[in-house]
Amino acid sequence: MNLYIVDDEFPARLRMRTLIRELDDKSLLILGEADRGDVALAEIERLKPDVVLLDIAMPVMDGLEVARHLAELELPPAVIFVTAYDEFALAAFEAKAIDYVLKPVRTDRLRQALDKARRFSPERARDLRLAMGKPRSRSHLCARVRGNLKLVPVQDVVYLQADDKYVAVHSEHGEILLDESLKSLETEFEGVFVRLHRNCLVAADRLIAIEKDPKGDYIARVRGVDKPFEISRRCLASVRAVARQL
């Protein structure tokens, strides 16, 4: 069974490697480790481990969000959360984690968790998308670009544009396509983005001004974008409310 370790503290990763060796189980192989969730995602997709031993409290991207993105993989791994904080237990089990192990980890407790992972099926991990629902909004958006996962920090997104079955994410780093609805993104990131019309959301903190064009239609000026954005009559009041708070 192939394993991958994710923890932002080196002593914790070293401790986990030591515990796995103490299990003296020839079927266990550590494929790699990472100290950040966003870095781990790309490695996990490439290496395809069976089990991810995942810390929760980490900078940049916490373990709960990492698990959410892992559920989007074609063959998602089993997730065992390993953390020093028991207040995350409910969220972890809502995420359908295989197990939740508190630090300091004991050898027998780790063996028990890995035994559970042996009985894991990828179908269970796919339930993450539904189970995690909206426990918290993501810090990153994730899409597959030329066969690889690409992460875009939500804070770097300028606007979101619906395009047929996809949503184009325009950020400081370029454009990616999400297989999500504009409505679900609007709901998840309420207050972060404001709807201009049925096909477009813009980052609320990038809204510069509301103007009228020569035809008398309302448009929005957005920092970082040269073109103006159409504002529908239906959305005008909410856009004005956001603009007044800036």
Buried (B, 14 or more C-beta within 10 A) or exposed (E): BBBBBBBBBEEBBEBBBEBBEEBEEEEBEBBBBBBBBBBBBBBBBEEBBBBBBBBBBBEBBBBBBBBBBBBBBEEBBBBBBBBBEEEBBEBBEBBBBBBBBBBEBEBEBBBEBBEBBEEBEBEBBBEBEEBBEEEEBBBBBBBBEEEEBBBBBBEBBBBBBBEEEBBBBBBEEEEBBBEBEBEEBBEBBEEBBBBBBEBBBBBBEBBEEBEEEEEEEBBBBBEEBEEBBBBBEEBBEEBEEBBEEE
